[in-house]
Each structure stands twice: as C-alpha cells, then as structure tokens.
C-alpha cells in the first residue's frame, strides 16, 4: 500500500489538520440510540454484507496492562484489567518503566489465528492502542511502543494480521482515538496532567491521527477500524474525519464509536444485547471472563453453552457477537478461553448453517429458545425442552414442508392446529447447549410480529416477561439503564421507569397462557429509598393483587443497580387463553420502581 503522502492530496491533508483542531471534549446529551437514528444517510457501506453474514468475531485486548495482570504494588484490582493505570492512578513515568520487563516471548501469531479459525470465528479485531497510550505495533510516531520500549523488539500486529488473513478471516484494529493517559495532551489522565492546560487538538495532530495513518497504511487491507471513546466533534466534523480516513482504506468498516452514529455498523455497550430484533448491521461485544484485558485472578469464564446461546441470541435479533479474550503478558491466551472457544467451534461445525449468513428469526423469542432465518427456512434453537416434548411455534402463518434435526437430518413429526405449529421433539435433545431443528416452508416468509402475545406455559420451570415487551401509558416508559457493581463491570438492562400516577402510568403485558393451573407471579425490580414502601397493584383475569415495594438501594454513578425478585401473587387460571397483565402504582408519591421483568412459574 502506498504511504500517506502519496495517497493524500494537499487538499485532504489540510482537511485532516482542520478536523483535528475541531476536536474537543464537550459532553453530548444525545443517547446512542438517538445518535444512531439521526444518521445523515440511510445508505449502507458497499462492503457491509460480509459483516452481516459473519455473525461471530473475536475481540483481543492485549497491551502493557496484560503484563501487570490486574495487580499493582501488591494490590489486586477488579473490573477491567486494561484500566489499571487509571484505577491505580499510576504515574506515567512508573507505568513507562514496566515496559522494560514486558517480553511476550510465548506469543505465536499462527497459534492465535488457528484458534480463531477452530472456533468458527469470521473476523478478528485487536487493540493496537488502548487508553494507556501504549502502541502494540512498530510506531514511528512514539517510542512508547512494543518495538522501542520492550525487550520483545517485534511487531506482533504485523505477524497476526498476516496469520489471520492466511486462514481466510477478516482482520481489523481497535484504536482509542481520544483517551491516552500517557500523553500530556491526551484525554482523561487527571492525576499527572492539569486538565485545564491540555491541548487536545495538539494530541490529535501529533499522535492519534499519525498513528491511525500508520495502521491504515502499513498493515494491508483492514476490514474494520474499531474506534472507541470519541471526543467532542460535531456531526459534520466527524463526517469530515471519516471521509478523510476512507481515502486510505475505502473498503474498511468503521465502528459506531467513531461518534454521532456515523459508523458503518452499530456497536452496543459493553456486554449489552438488544431486547428486540434490530434492523441494519450491528454487533454485541462480550468478555469471555469479567475483564477485557488480562487479570490473573479473573477466572469467571463463560461456558461454551453461554457463548453458543449468546451467539444464537445475537443472530436471532439480526446481529453479530464479538467475544473478547485477554492474552497474558507472556503472549498466551488463557487455557479456558482456548478450550471453550474450540468447543464452540465444534458446535458450529455441525450447526453453523443456522448462524452464518442468517437474518433475524421470524418467531418472537419463546420459553424454549430463539430462531434464525434463511429463505424458506426457520432454524429453531432449542435450549429448554418442554416437559411434554411438544414444542409450540405460535402464530406461524407459513406453509410447512418438513421439520428435521440439523445435526443428522432426521425428520421429526409435526402438525398444525389453527395458526400454531406443534413439533414432537425427541425424548432427549442431542446437544444440551443448543439443539437446532430446521423448519422448511413454502411461499412468502411470515412477518415478525413484535406485538404478538408472550407465550406462558407450565411446560417450563420459568417464564420470563422482559420489561422491553411492556405497553406503556402516561409517564411510564422503557429505558435502557447502564450500571456496574464495581468499575468496569458494565451491565445493561431495559426497565420500565416513571410509574407514579395511579390513573395514567400503567403498563400492560399481552400474554397467551397455554394451560390452566396455578402460577406464581414474581416482579423483578430495583427500588430506591424514596420509592420504598409504596403500594402497587397487579391485575390479571379480573383478579387484583396488591403489593408494597421493597427497598433495594440507591442508583447513581457510584452505586450499582440492585434487583430483587419479589413474589407478589399466586393465581389460578381455569381456562387457557389470552390474558392482559397490568401493573400500576397506587400511592402516587414517586416512581414506583424500575421494573426489569415479570416472572411466571407454574406451581405443581
């Protein structure tokens, strides 16, 4: 690839300099949803289809922080290992000194790339520079990089890019464009540098932009440039910035964290999954354990079952899963990550047809699992077998041709009753993690009905009705809330909030109870001190049940959002059918609670 000077005319060089001077740190009030919906153009990137089809990506967080492993001066830190410099407020000179002993001699690019291939990964993104400011490649812009500052003296990014592409996968870089705790003019280091004296434009001009030029000029075709923590550019300025960089890598996709919803695909928050199917290209990012960067004491690894179900859920809603691993300071990927990724890959070897190249499922999420789609096919991802073995697909207006197990092609019996399809499952599921059945149909695909009633059945131990499915009136509304139990332990959940007026603020859930019988109803919610001990009512089938809210703790930037499961009623349903469940406040003093879900359990 030609160098920056050759590719850029003086006109575009001036454009970049102007863009850099326009960067700032003014906070923006728009939410991510608002920014994404306000995109200036509905046009998709010409190279977006491979991303939509890929479904499964590997994120790799690897840096100088990996060498520290979540510890500093005998103290263990929790949350996100890559934030240790910030959490421990490590002075720049002390942090710099740790590079002298960072020697990842056990790094093997071919082993990493082969692991990704074995796992069924379709694209790999690795941190070229995280917030710590340390470049994991041979940068000529700064000596604070793995070649100049460490005994390793090699460029692992070059080796990995070649190894990944050799195996037919897409490759991309993560780059933190604003935060840089090492640079006196970079964002967010307030313990070493006076914030009021920083020249952010100088930082972009002298480090961030030149390093992005290096990455986009010297490492071949990049499928993705994954930006993070943007500064305060206006939407127009961000578009200029993007247009300028596209001259170097016109085929590369830019993540939405470039700012103002102007990326080529949408990235949700850390460990966040949307509640409903989402149009367009998008991605959920999850850590394999709790931390993005390596922490030697973090052993909370997600099982293959959890990974496979996250992957199926993302695909069922039309998006991708990018799962992160954090190699250690020697260059080794944790053993459990390697083991569990390979097990995921073995599942994909059998069931990949139900993931790769699919679109969102046409059947709303059911108590038994989720669905994905291809023309003429619905893939049924069965996580929980109904006790009777009779699998219900409600509101299935399709001309079914046949149903069979994906793993071995064995047909299964089915019949249609009204607009519902019933499938006779085998006595045992072939894969407890996720057994996939294929329903082939003729004619037009059915339309996904987001307003379809929520199936409630005594064939399952628990039926969860998520808050996102509520119909709200008055000030009651659904909001996505972000919280953490400790720094970096990011959580996201949709809740119904704002319920205070007994006459106006009502929420309703449309349900289809499949069997008569007794059921226990539980409300899962968070309730702040000023909202505790208020009275509310839950109504279903002409029966009113009263409850008083329980205190779960305050919610602010320094405190987590804690939820309680509050059993509020036992109900008797004498006849299967469609029922509306509504909840409303009675006190009217303040917000009743932040409702996360309604859980309905059969009582034997």
C-alpha positions in Angstrom: 0.0 0.0 0.0 1.2 3.5 -0.8 2.2 5.8 2.0 0.0 8.6 3.4 1.8 11.4 1.4 1.2 9.6 -1.9 -2.4 8.9 -1.2 -3.4 12.3 0.2 -3.5 15.4 -1.8 -2.7 18.7 0.0 -6.4 19.4 0.0 -7.1 16.4 2.1 -4.0 16.9 4.3 -5.4 20.3 5.1 -8.8 18.8 5.8 -7.4 16.5 8.4 -5.5 19.3 10.1 -8.7 21.3 10.3 -10.6 18.3 11.6 -8.1 17.8 14.3 -8.3 21.3 15.5 -12.0 21.0 15.9 -11.9 18.1 18.3 -13.0 18.9 21.9 -14.3 17.3 25.0 -17.8 18.8 25.3 -20.2 16.1 26.5 -23.1 15.4 24.2 -26.6 14.9 25.6 -27.7 12.5 22.9 -28.1 8.9 23.7 -26.5 6.2 21.5 -30.0 5.3 20.1 -30.7 9.0 19.2 -27.3 9.4 17.6 -27.7 6.2 15.5 -31.3 7.1 14.5 -30.1 10.6 13.4 -27.6 9.3 10.8 -27.4 11.6 7.9 -27.8 8.9 5.3 -29.6 5.6 5.2 -27.0 4.2 2.7 -25.0 1.2 3.8 -21.3 0.8 3.2 -20.7 -1.1 -0.1 -18.6 -3.7 1.8 -21.1 -4.3 4.7 -22.5 -7.7 3.6 -19.6 -9.8 4.7 -20.0 -8.3 8.2 -23.8 -9.1 8.2 -23.1 -12.7 7.2 -20.1 -13.3 9.6 -22.1 -13.3 12.9 -19.0 -14.3 15.0 -16.0 -12.2 15.7 -13.0 -12.4 18.1 -12.0 -9.3 20.1 -8.5 -9.3 21.6 -7.5 -6.9 24.3 -3.7 -7.1 24.6 -1.4 -4.4 25.9 1.1 -3.3 28.5 -1.7 -3.8 31.1 -1.6 -7.5 30.2 1.9 -7.7 31.7 0.5 -6.3 35.0 -2.3 -8.8 35.1 -4.6 -6.7 37.3 -2.1 -6.1 40.1 -0.1 -3.1 41.1 2.2 -2.9 44.1 0.7 -5.9 45.7 -2.9 -4.9 45.3 -5.4 -6.7 43.1 -7.8 -4.6 41.0 -11.2 -5.7 39.7 -13.3 -4.8 36.7 -11.4 -4.1 33.6 -7.7 -5.0 33.5 -6.9 -2.6 30.8 -8.0 0.3 33.1 -5.4 -0.5 35.8 -3.3 2.6 35.1 -6.4 4.7 35.6 -7.8 2.8 38.6 -4.5 2.8 40.5 -3.6 6.3 39.3 -0.2 5.0 38.2 2.2 7.9 37.4 3.2 8.0 33.7 6.9 7.5 34.5 6.3 4.5 36.7 3.9 3.0 34.1 6.5 3.6 31.4 9.1 1.7 33.4 7.1 -1.5 33.3 7.6 -1.8 29.6 11.3 -2.7 30.2 10.2 -6.1 31.5 7.3 -6.7 29.1 8.5 -9.6 26.9 5.7 -11.7 25.4 8.1 -14.3 24.1 5.4 -17.0 24.0 3.3 -15.1 21.5 2.6 -17.1 18.4 0.5 -15.4 15.7 -0.2 -18.7 13.9 -1.5 -20.3 17.1 -3.8 -17.4 17.9 -5.1 -17.3 14.3 -5.6 -21.1 14.2 -7.5 -20.9 17.5 -9.8 -18.3 16.0 -10.3 -20.5 12.9 -11.0 -23.6 15.0 -13.6 -21.6 17.0 -15.5 -20.7 13.8 -14.5 -17.0 14.0 -15.0 -15.0 10.9 -13.3 -11.7 11.9 -10.6 -10.7 14.4 -10.1 -7.2 15.9 -7.1 -6.5 18.2 -6.2 -3.4 20.3 -3.4 -1.5 18.5 -3.5 1.2 21.1 -5.8 1.3 24.2 -6.4 4.2 26.6 -3.0 3.6 28.3 -1.4 5.0 25.2 1.0 2.1 24.5 1.2 1.0 20.9 1.3 -2.7 20.3 3.0 -2.2 16.9 6.1 -0.6 15.5 5.0 3.1 15.6 7.3 5.8 14.3 5.2 8.5 16.0 6.0 7.5 19.6 8.7 5.4 21.2 6.1 4.2 23.8 5.5 1.0 21.7 6.3 -2.7 21.9 9.3 -2.5 19.5 11.1 0.5 21.0 10.2 0.2 24.7 10.3 -3.5 25.4 12.8 -6.4 25.0 10.5 -8.1 22.6 11.6 -5.9 19.7 9.0 -7.4 17.3 5.8 -6.1 15.7 3.1 -8.7 16.7 0.4 -6.8 14.8 2.1 -7.5 11.5 2.5 -11.1 12.3 -1.1 -11.5 13.5 -2.6 -9.6 10.5 -0.8 -12.0 8.1 -1.7 -15.1 10.1 -5.4 -14.2 10.3 -5.7 -13.4 6.6 -3.8 -16.5 5.6 -6.7 -18.5 7.2 -9.4 -16.6 5.3 -10.6 -14.4 8.1 -11.1 -10.7 8.2 -8.8 -8.6 10.3 -9.1 -5.2 11.9 -7.6 -2.8 14.5 -9.1 -1.2 17.7 -7.8 2.3 18.3 -8.7 4.6 21.2 -8.8 7.9 19.4 -9.3 10.3 22.3 -8.2 8.7 25.6 -4.5 8.5 26.1 -3.3 8.5 29.7 0.4 8.6 28.7 0.3 11.7 26.6 0.1 15.1 28.4 -2.5 16.3 25.9 -4.5 13.1 25.7 -7.8 12.6 27.3 -8.6 11.5 30.8 -5.3 11.5 32.7 -6.1 14.0 35.5 -3.6 12.6 38.1 -0.5 13.5 36.2 -1.6 16.4 34.0 -3.6 19.5 34.5 -6.8 19.1 32.5 -7.2 22.9 32.1 -3.8 23.1 30.3 -4.3 20.3 27.8 -4.3 20.9 24.1 -6.4 18.1 22.7 -6.0 19.3 19.2 -2.2 19.0 19.5 -2.7 15.5 20.7 -4.7 14.5 17.7 -2.4 16.3 15.3 0.8 14.9 16.8 -0.2 11.4 17.9 -3.7 10.0 17.2 -4.1 10.9 13.5 -0.5 10.0 12.6 -0.8 6.6 14.3 -4.1 5.9 12.5 -2.3 6.8 9.3 0.4 4.1 10.2 -2.2 1.5 11.0 -4.2 2.2 7.8 -1.1 2.4 5.6 1.2 -0.4 6.7 -0.8 -3.5 7.6 -2.7 -4.4 4.4 -6.4 -4.2 3.9 -8.2 -3.7 7.1 -11.8 -5.0 7.3 -12.6 -3.0 10.4 -11.2 0.0 12.2 -12.8 -0.2 15.7 -12.8 3.3 17.3 -13.5 3.9 21.0 -14.4 6.9 23.2 -14.8 9.7 20.7 -14.1 13.4 21.6 -16.4 16.3 21.0 -16.6 16.7 17.2 -19.8 17.9 15.7 -21.6 15.5 13.4 -20.3 17.4 10.4 -16.7 17.4 11.7 -16.9 13.7 12.4 -18.1 13.1 8.8 -15.1 15.0 7.5 -12.8 13.0 9.7 -14.3 9.7 8.4 -14.2 10.9 4.8 -10.5 11.7 5.1 -9.6 8.4 6.6 -11.6 6.5 4.0 -9.1 7.6 1.3 -6.6 5.2 2.9 -9.0 2.2 3.5 -12.1 2.7 1.3 -13.3 -0.9 2.0 -12.8 -0.8 5.7 -15.8 -0.6 8.0 -15.7 1.9 10.8 -17.4 1.1 14.2 -20.2 3.4 15.5 -17.9 4.5 18.3 -16.3 6.9 15.8 -19.1 9.2 17.0 -22.5 10.6 16.2 -23.9 7.4 14.8 -21.7 7.8 11.7 -20.1 4.4 11.8 -20.9 1.7 9.3 -22.4 -0.6 11.8 -23.7 -0.2 15.3 -21.8 -1.4 18.4 -23.9 -1.8 21.6 -22.4 -1.0 25.0 -20.0 -3.5 26.7 -21.9 -6.7 27.4 -25.2 -5.4 26.1 -27.7 -7.3 24.0 -30.8 -5.5 22.4 -34.1 -6.8 23.6 -35.7 -6.9 20.2 -34.6 -7.6 16.6 -32.7 -4.6 15.2 -32.5 -3.6 11.5 -29.2 -2.9 9.9 -25.7 -4.1 10.8 -24.8 -4.3 14.5 -22.7 -6.1 17.0 -22.8 -7.1 20.7 -19.5 -7.3 22.4 -18.9 -9.5 25.4 -15.9 -10.6 27.5 -15.1 -14.2 27.9 -14.5 -13.7 31.6 -15.2 -10.5 33.5 -12.3 -8.3 32.2 -11.4 -7.2 28.7 -7.7 -7.1 29.5 -5.9 -10.0 31.2 -6.3 -10.3 35.0 -4.6 -13.3 36.6 -7.2 -13.5 39.3 -10.2 -13.4 37.0 -11.4 -17.0 36.4 -15.1 -16.4 35.8 -15.1 -17.7 32.2 -18.3 -18.1 30.3 -19.1 -21.7 29.5 -19.4 -23.0 25.9 -23.2 -23.2 26.5 -23.3 -19.5 27.4 -21.2 -18.5 24.4 -23.3 -20.6 22.0 -26.5 -19.2 23.3 -25.2 -15.6 23.2 -24.2 -16.2 19.6 -27.7 -17.6 18.7 -29.4 -14.8 20.5 -27.5 -12.1 18.7 -28.1 -13.9 15.3 -31.8 -14.2 16.2 -32.0 -10.5 16.5 -30.1 -9.8 13.3 -26.7 -9.1 14.7 -23.2 -10.4 15.5 -21.4 -11.5 18.6 -17.8 -10.3 19.1 -16.4 -12.3 22.0 -13.3 -10.9 23.7 -10.2 -12.8 25.1 -7.4 -11.2 27.0 -4.0 -12.8 26.5 -1.5 -12.6 29.3 1.8 -10.7 29.4 3.8 -13.7 28.0 1.6 -13.9 24.9 -0.6 -16.8 25.9 -4.4 -16.9 25.6 -5.9 -18.3 28.8 -6.4 -22.0 28.7 -10.1 -21.9 29.4 -10.6 -19.4 26.6 -8.8 -21.7 24.2 -10.7 -24.8 25.4 -14.1 -23.2 25.4 -13.6 -21.4 22.0 -12.7 -24.7 20.4 -15.8 -26.3 21.9 -17.9 -23.5 20.4 -16.2 -24.2 17.1 -17.1 -27.9 17.2 -20.8 -26.9 17.7 -20.5 -24.5 14.8 -19.1 -27.2 12.6 -22.4 -29.1 13.0 -24.7 -26.2 13.3 -23.1 -23.3 11.5 -25.7 -23.2 8.8 -28.1 -21.9 11.5 -25.8 -19.0 12.3 -23.7 -17.8 9.4 -25.5 -15.8 6.7 -28.8 -15.8 8.6 -31.1 -13.0 9.3 -33.3 -12.3 12.4 -35.8 -15.0 13.4 -39.4 -14.6 12.3 -40.7 -16.0 15.6 -40.5 -13.9 18.7 -38.4 -15.3 21.5 -40.1 -18.3 23.2 -39.6 -20.1 26.5 -37.7 -22.8 24.7 -35.2 -20.6 22.8 -34.8 -18.4 19.7 -35.0 -18.7 15.9 -32.8 -17.6 13.0 -33.8 -17.3 9.3 -32.7 -18.1 5.7 -35.0 -18.1 2.7 -37.6 -20.8 3.2 -36.1 -21.9 6.5 -36.6 -21.2 10.2 -33.9 -22.6 12.5 -35.3 -23.4 15.9 -32.6 -23.1 18.6 -34.0 -25.2 21.4 -32.4 -24.5 24.7 -35.0 -26.0 27.0 -37.2 -29.0 26.1 -40.8 -28.7 27.2 -41.7 -31.4 29.7 -44.2 -32.9 27.3 -41.8 -32.8 24.3 -44.4 -30.8 22.4 -42.7 -27.7 21.0 -45.1 -24.8 20.3 -44.5 -22.3 17.5 -47.3 -19.8 17.9 -48.8 -17.5 15.2 -46.9 -19.5 12.5 -48.6 -18.4 9.3 -46.4 -20.5 6.9 -46.8 -23.5 4.6 -44.6 -26.0 6.4 -43.0 -28.6 4.2 -40.9 -30.6 6.7 -39.1 -30.3 10.0 -35.9 -32.1 10.8 -32.9 -32.0 13.2 -30.0 -30.0 11.7 -27.3 -32.3 13.2 -28.3 -35.5 11.5 -31.1 -34.6 9.1 -33.6 -36.9 11.0 -37.2 -35.8 10.4 -39.5 -35.0 13.3 -43.2 -35.2 13.4 -45.3 -32.0 13.4 -48.9 -30.9 13.0 -50.7 -27.6 12.6 -53.5 -26.6 14.9 -55.1 -23.3 14.0 -52.3 -20.9 13.3 -49.9 -22.8 15.7 -47.4 -25.5 14.8 -46.6 -28.3 17.2 -43.4 -30.3 16.9 -42.8 -33.7 18.6 -39.3 -33.4 19.9 -37.0 -36.5 20.6 -37.0 -37.8 24.1 -33.7 -36.2 24.7 -32.0 -33.3 22.9 -28.8 -34.2 21.1 -27.0 -31.2 22.4 -28.0 -29.7 25.8 -26.2 -26.4 24.9 -28.4 -25.8 21.8 -30.1 -28.3 19.6 -31.2 -26.9 16.3 -34.2 -28.0 14.2 -35.0 -26.8 10.7 -38.5 -25.9 9.7 -38.7 -25.6 5.9 -41.7 -23.8 4.4 -43.0 -22.7 1.0 -44.3 -19.4 -0.1 -43.7 -16.0 1.5 -41.9 -15.6 4.8 -44.2 -14.7 7.7 -43.8 -11.2 9.1 -42.2 -10.9 12.5 -44.9 -9.7 14.9 -43.4 -7.7 17.7 -46.9 -7.3 19.2 -47.6 -11.0 19.4 -48.7 -12.2 22.9 -46.0 -13.6 25.1 -46.3 -17.4 25.5 -46.7 -18.6 29.1 -46.6 -22.4 29.6 -46.4 -24.8 32.5 -44.1 -26.9 30.4 -41.2 -24.7 31.6 -39.8 -24.0 35.1 -39.9 -20.3 34.5 -41.5 -17.9 32.0 -39.7 -14.5 31.9 -41.5 -11.5 30.5 -38.9 -8.8 29.9 -39.8 -5.1 30.5 -39.0 -4.3 26.9 -42.2 -6.0 25.9 -44.4 -3.8 28.0 -47.0 -1.5 26.5 -46.8 1.8 28.5 -49.1 4.8 29.1 -48.6 8.1 30.7 -45.2 8.8 32.1 -44.3 5.1 32.2 -41.6 4.4 29.7 -39.0 1.8 28.8 -35.3 2.9 29.3 -32.0 1.1 28.8 -30.1 1.5 32.1 -26.3 1.0 32.5 -24.7 0.3 35.8 -21.9 -1.6 37.4 -21.2 -3.3 40.7 -17.6 -2.2 40.5 -15.7 -0.1 38.0 -15.6 -1.8 34.6 -18.2 -4.4 35.4 -20.7 -2.9 33.0 -24.3 -4.1 33.0 -27.2 -3.1 30.8 -30.8 -3.8 31.2 -34.2 -2.5 29.9 -36.5 -1.3 32.7 -39.9 0.3 32.9 -39.4 3.5 34.7 -41.5 6.6 35.6 -44.6 5.0 37.0 -46.1 7.3 39.7 -49.6 8.3 38.7 -52.3 5.7 39.6 -54.6 6.9 36.8 -52.2 7.5 34.0 -49.0 5.5 34.4 -50.0 1.9 33.6 -48.1 -0.9 31.9 -49.6 -3.9 30.2 -48.2 -7.2 29.0 -50.2 -9.2 26.4 -49.8 -12.9 27.3 -51.0 -16.3 26.0 -51.4 -18.8 28.8 -51.3 -22.2 27.2 -52.5 -24.3 30.1 -54.9 -23.9 33.0 -53.4 -24.2 36.5 -51.8 -22.4 39.4 -48.9 -19.9 38.8 -46.7 -17.8 41.0 -46.0 -14.2 39.8 -42.8 -12.5 40.7 -41.7 -9.0 40.0 -38.0 -8.3 39.4 -37.2 -4.7 40.1 -34.9 -2.1 41.6 -36.4 0.3 44.1 -34.6 3.4 45.6 -35.2 4.5 49.2 -37.7 7.3 48.4 -39.8 4.8 46.4 -39.8 2.0 49.0 -43.0 1.0 50.9 -45.2 2.3 48.2 -48.3 0.4 47.2 -48.9 -1.0 43.7 -51.3 -3.4 42.1 -51.1 -6.2 39.6 -54.2 -7.4 37.7 -54.9 -10.4 35.6 -58.0 -12.3 34.7 -60.2 -10.0 36.7 -58.1 -10.5 39.8 -56.3 -7.7 41.6 -53.2 -8.4 43.7 -51.7 -5.7 45.9 -48.0 -5.4 46.9 -45.7 -2.9 48.7 -42.3 -2.1 47.2 -39.1 -3.3 48.8 -36.0 -1.1 49.2 -33.1 -2.4 47.1 -30.6 0.6 47.2 -29.8 3.9 45.6 -28.9 4.1 41.9 -26.3 6.7 40.8 -22.9 6.8 39.1 -21.2 5.5 42.2 -23.7 2.8 43.2 -24.9 -0.3 41.4 -28.5 -1.0 40.3 -29.6 -3.9 42.6 -32.6 -6.0 41.8 -34.9 -8.1 44.0 -37.2 -10.8 42.9 -40.4 -10.1 44.8 -43.1 -12.8 44.9 -46.4 -10.9 44.8 -49.2 -13.3 43.9 -50.4 -16.9 43.3 -53.0 -17.0 40.6 -55.4 -19.7 39.3 -56.1 -19.9 35.6 -59.1 -22.1 34.8 -59.0 -21.7 31.1 -56.1 -21.4 28.6 -56.3 -18.2 26.6 -55.1 -14.7 26.1 -54.8 -12.5 29.2 -53.6 -9.0 29.8 -51.4 -8.5 32.9 -51.3 -4.9 34.0 -49.3 -3.1 36.8 -49.9 0.3 38.2 -48.9 2.4 41.2 -51.5 3.2 43.9 -49.5 5.7 46.2 -48.5 8.3 43.6 -45.7 9.6 45.8 -42.8 9.0 43.5 -41.6 6.4 40.9 -43.0 3.0 42.0 -39.8 1.1 40.9 -37.6 0.2 38.0 -39.3 -3.0 36.6 -36.9 -5.4 34.9 -39.1 -8.4 34.4 -42.2 -10.3 35.4 -41.5 -14.0 36.1 -44.3 -16.5 36.0 -43.7 -20.0 37.4 -46.1 -23.0 37.3 -47.0 -24.4 40.7 -47.2 -28.2 40.8 
